[in-house]
Amino acid sequence: MGILRTIIWVVLAVALAIFSAANWEVVVIKIWPGQEAEAKLPVLVIVSFLLGMLPMWIALRTSRWSLKRRLDSSERQLADMRALANRPVEPVIVPTPVRDVPPTPDDLFSTDKS
């Protein structure tokens, strides 16, 4: 994938160099009434391209930052869940049931008067 990106950038750079060489002339830019600026045409095209690309680059960076934060949060949650799943289990001690012997009538109604 990196070679494809490099090829695209080289093609764009060559096209920009050919365009710049063929159109190297002064252009008058009217900023507002009474204000004019002179610039070379390739410089004007490159600056306007970069200014138009800036909002999309900012949007890309913010979305990548947001997705990276969500991915990091999900990875932390996954690590916590794995730690919980892999912790040693403590043995559960089940108490033995106590067998109560019902009291005898003598215990309930003792005749011993002390």
Buried (B, 14 or more C-beta within 10 A) or exposed (E): EEEEEEEEEEEEEEEBEEBBEEEEEEBEEEEEEEEEEEEBBBEBBBEEEEEEEEEEEEEEEEEEEEEEEEEEEEEEEEEEEEEEEEEEEEEEEEEEEEEEEEEEEEEEEEEEEE
